[in-house]
Amino acid sequence: VQLFESGGGVVQTGGSLRLSCTASGQGASTNHMGWFRRAPGKEREFVSVINWNGDTIYYGDSVKGRFTISRGYSAKTVYLQMNSLKPEDTAVYYCAAATPYIGGKYIYTHEYDSWGQGTQVTVSS
């Protein structure tokens, strides 16, 4: 699966951004799709994941209630709506695809097979 993210940018505290991730290739519409982020000097952090039909969704504690993940009609595009942004949300955001398996939690980077190139999100104070 090939992944391409878009939608990053610079926004003020309290603002909103919507990231998009478009998948292509075998399994693009059936994989779990996740978002991770890496802030400067920190490890890659789980943000959110959605399964193929959108009925299973998880969020990292730091974004619950502010971010919303969704899947497009074709299931090959995943969106991350980010509201009430804070300076600590500043990071490179990565889209990732995971082949579903029994017992998967999909909150760990090693569970994902494919990664996008990342898109920068900067929240100014």
Protein Blocks (a to p, Z undefined) as FASTA:
>chain_A
ZZddehiacddehiacddddddedehklmcccddddddehiacddfbdcdfkopaccddf
klgokaccdddfkopaccdddehiafklgccdddddddddehiaolafklpfbdcebjad
dddZZ
